[in-house]
């Protein structure tokens, strides 16, 4: 479930491509381990014979019923959630069966902040909030790995994008100098 590169523009390149932090898989792994332990215990501990076989299949069915929504589904959600920073925008995409994507152009980002609870600091993740101009306002990205580095990278991308689309003092002087040199005699620049 890789991020499709065909959504990028010609001059656009991916700077960071992230999925939610691995801590999102702690509960699914625990559920999977408990389900496997229950199946193994039923095979070992239940008596041989028809009643034991029926009991074992009941445990196997219960394990499958628990594993699909509580282990497989969260893993799929994590794999299909993409946080992508490019040199032009922030792309947020998620969805297993259907897909939702939000693109935030870097020049529309008004503010960005990060927060980490104590456990998140220990695990190296956190929440990044991006506030943008437009109808939707805030986008909250939960469980971002290395959130401090991601926020710094986002800041650098916003500044580079701003510098790319604005004229510096030297460039403005050159434009004015060229305008003075190319104007007809007797015409004044106002």
C-alpha positions as a Python dict, from the first residue, in 0.01 Angstrom:
ca = {
    (1, 'X'): (0, 0, 0),
    (2, 'X'): (264, 244, -109),
    (3, 'X'): (187, 608, -168),
    (4, 'X'): (119, 667, -538),
    (5, 'X'): (384, 889, -695),
    (6, 'X'): (148, 977, -981),
    (7, 'X'): (-31, 1233, -759),
    (8, 'X'): (283, 1448, -753),
    (9, 'X'): (332, 1736, -993),
    (10, 'X'): (623, 1747, -1237),
    (11, 'X'): (857, 1954, -1016),
    (12, 'X'): (737, 1807, -687),
    (13, 'X'): (935, 1558, -482),
    (14, 'X'): (868, 1375, -157),
    (15, 'X'): (1072, 1500, 140),
    (16, 'X'): (911, 1283, 412),
    (17, 'X'): (671, 990, 382),
    (18, 'X'): (541, 864, 715),
    (19, 'X'): (290, 620, 859),
    (20, 'X'): (157, 643, 1215),
    (21, 'X'): (408, 542, 1483),
    (22, 'X'): (454, 171, 1558),
    (23, 'X'): (287, 224, 1897),
    (24, 'X'): (-43, 200, 1709),
    (25, 'X'): (34, -171, 1668),
    (26, 'X'): (89, -252, 2037),
    (27, 'X'): (-275, -345, 2107),
    (28, 'X'): (-315, -546, 1783),
    (29, 'X'): (1, -747, 1859),
    (30, 'X'): (-121, -819, 2214),
    (31, 'X'): (-458, -935, 2077),
    (32, 'X'): (-285, -1157, 1821),
    (33, 'X'): (-56, -1311, 2084),
    (34, 'X'): (-349, -1377, 2319),
    (35, 'X'): (-549, -1537, 2037),
    (36, 'X'): (-257, -1762, 1939),
    (37, 'X'): (-202, -1853, 2306),
    (38, 'X'): (-570, -1941, 2345),
    (39, 'X'): (-563, -2165, 2036),
    (40, 'X'): (-243, -2340, 2148),
    (41, 'X'): (-382, -2386, 2499),
    (42, 'X'): (-703, -2536, 2360),
    (43, 'X'): (-505, -2780, 2145),
    (44, 'X'): (-284, -2885, 2438),
    (45, 'X'): (-530, -2880, 2725),
    (46, 'X'): (-862, -2996, 2580),
    (47, 'X'): (-918, -3370, 2589),
    (48, 'X'): (-899, -3585, 2280),
    (49, 'X'): (-1230, -3680, 2129),
    (50, 'X'): (-1538, -3514, 1989),
    (51, 'X'): (-1599, -3271, 2278),
    (52, 'X'): (-1234, -3162, 2279),
    (53, 'X'): (-1234, -3111, 1901),
    (54, 'X'): (-1556, -2907, 1914),
    (55, 'X'): (-1414, -2699, 2201),
    (56, 'X'): (-1092, -2640, 2007),
    (57, 'X'): (-1283, -2519, 1698),
    (58, 'X'): (-1494, -2289, 1915),
    (59, 'X'): (-1173, -2136, 2055),
    (60, 'X'): (-1026, -2106, 1703),
    (61, 'X'): (-1345, -1933, 1578),
    (62, 'X'): (-1343, -1694, 1875),
    (63, 'X'): (-975, -1617, 1811),
    (64, 'X'): (-1043, -1539, 1445),
    (65, 'X'): (-1340, -1321, 1540),
    (66, 'X'): (-1115, -1128, 1782),
    (67, 'X'): (-811, -1105, 1555),
    (68, 'X'): (-980, -963, 1245),
    (69, 'X'): (-1126, -643, 1397),
    (70, 'X'): (-871, -594, 1676),
    (71, 'X'): (-545, -695, 1505),
    (72, 'X'): (-578, -713, 1125),
    (73, 'X'): (-794, -402, 1079),
    (74, 'X'): (-571, -166, 1286),
    (75, 'X'): (-267, -294, 1095),
    (76, 'X'): (-443, -221, 763),
    (77, 'X'): (-545, 126, 884),
    (78, 'X'): (-184, 203, 979),
    (79, 'X'): (-51, 77, 646),
    (80, 'X'): (-300, 284, 444),
    (81, 'X'): (-248, 607, 640),
    (82, 'X'): (9, 829, 472),
    (83, 'X'): (155, 1157, 596),
    (84, 'X'): (358, 1300, 308),
    (85, 'X'): (557, 1624, 305),
    (86, 'X'): (670, 1743, -36),
    (87, 'X'): (847, 2057, -146),
    (88, 'X'): (504, 2202, -243),
    (89, 'X'): (239, 2063, -6),
    (90, 'X'): (137, 1837, 279),
    (91, 'X'): (-63, 1533, 169),
    (92, 'X'): (-274, 1342, 421),
    (93, 'X'): (-426, 1018, 297),
    (94, 'X'): (-609, 741, 478),
    (95, 'X'): (-864, 470, 414),
    (96, 'X'): (-867, 93, 377),
    (97, 'X'): (-1174, 31, 161),
    (98, 'X'): (-1236, 391, 58),
    (99, 'X'): (-978, 668, 40),
    (100, 'X'): (-972, 1023, 169),
    (101, 'X'): (-692, 1262, 80),
    (102, 'X'): (-632, 1619, 184),
    (103, 'X'): (-372, 1838, 20),
    (104, 'X'): (-251, 2148, 202),
    (105, 'X'): (-33, 2376, -11),
    (106, 'X'): (265, 2503, 189),
    (107, 'X'): (171, 2864, 118),
    (108, 'X'): (-165, 2802, 292),
    (109, 'X'): (-12, 2678, 619),
    (110, 'X'): (-73, 2949, 879),
    (111, 'X'): (57, 2771, 1186),
    (112, 'X'): (187, 2435, 1298),
    (113, 'X'): (244, 2298, 1645),
    (114, 'X'): (342, 1974, 1806),
    (115, 'X'): (262, 1816, 2140),
    (116, 'X'): (392, 1511, 2320),
    (117, 'X'): (270, 1342, 2633),
    (118, 'X'): (526, 1180, 2861),
    (119, 'X'): (484, 830, 2714),
    (120, 'X'): (500, 973, 2361),
    (121, 'X'): (830, 1144, 2446),
    (122, 'X'): (966, 809, 2562),
    (123, 'X'): (848, 638, 2243),
    (124, 'X'): (958, 918, 2010),
    (125, 'X'): (622, 1022, 1868),
    (126, 'X'): (360, 1291, 1912),
    (127, 'X'): (80, 1494, 1760),
    (128, 'X'): (135, 1754, 1489),
    (129, 'X'): (-139, 2012, 1432),
    (130, 'X'): (-135, 2204, 1104),
    (131, 'X'): (-358, 2507, 1074),
    (132, 'X'): (-430, 2624, 724),
    (133, 'X'): (-633, 2889, 548),
    (134, 'X'): (-955, 2746, 414),
    (135, 'X'): (-1275, 2575, 519),
    (136, 'X'): (-1125, 2284, 709),
    (137, 'X'): (-890, 2485, 929),
    (138, 'X'): (-692, 2242, 1144),
    (139, 'X'): (-553, 1902, 1055),
    (140, 'X'): (-445, 1694, 1354),
    (141, 'X'): (-191, 1423, 1273),
    (142, 'X'): (-175, 1173, 1558),
    (143, 'X'): (112, 936, 1637),
    (144, 'X'): (370, 1104, 1413),
    (145, 'X'): (710, 937, 1452),
    (146, 'X'): (995, 1180, 1534),
    (147, 'X'): (743, 1463, 1556),
    (148, 'X'): (1008, 1723, 1645),
    (149, 'X'): (1204, 1649, 1329),
    (150, 'X'): (886, 1647, 1120),
    (151, 'X'): (780, 1987, 1255),
    (152, 'X'): (1126, 2131, 1185),
    (153, 'X'): (1121, 1989, 832),
    (154, 'X'): (775, 2135, 775),
    (155, 'X'): (900, 2476, 891),
    (156, 'X'): (1200, 2455, 656),
    (157, 'X'): (976, 2356, 364),
    (158, 'X'): (737, 2646, 432),
    (159, 'X'): (1028, 2893, 445),
    (160, 'X'): (1185, 2753, 127),
    (161, 'X'): (848, 2771, -50),
    (162, 'X'): (801, 3130, 65),
    (163, 'X'): (1152, 3226, -51),
    (164, 'X'): (1090, 3058, -386),
    (165, 'X'): (774, 3260, -450),
    (166, 'X'): (890, 3603, -327),
    (167, 'X'): (1151, 3845, -448),
    (168, 'X'): (1449, 3928, -233),
    (169, 'X'): (1597, 4278, -202),
    (170, 'X'): (1870, 4204, -455),
    (171, 'X'): (1623, 4071, -711),
    (172, 'X'): (1398, 4376, -667),
    (173, 'X'): (1695, 4610, -721),
    (174, 'X'): (1785, 4426, -1042),
    (175, 'X'): (1429, 4453, -1175),
    (176, 'X'): (1417, 4827, -1099),
    (177, 'X'): (1760, 4878, -1255),
    (178, 'X'): (1652, 4695, -1572),
    (179, 'X'): (1329, 4898, -1584),
    (180, 'X'): (1522, 5226, -1561),
    (181, 'X'): (1765, 5120, -1834),
    (182, 'X'): (1495, 5008, -2078),
    (183, 'X'): (1248, 5300, -2039),
    (184, 'X'): (1236, 5558, -2319),
    (185, 'X'): (1407, 5895, -2267),
    (186, 'X'): (1201, 6156, -2088),
    (187, 'X'): (968, 5902, -1917),
    (188, 'X'): (983, 5888, -1539),
    (189, 'X'): (927, 5592, -1316),
    (190, 'X'): (667, 5664, -1048),
}
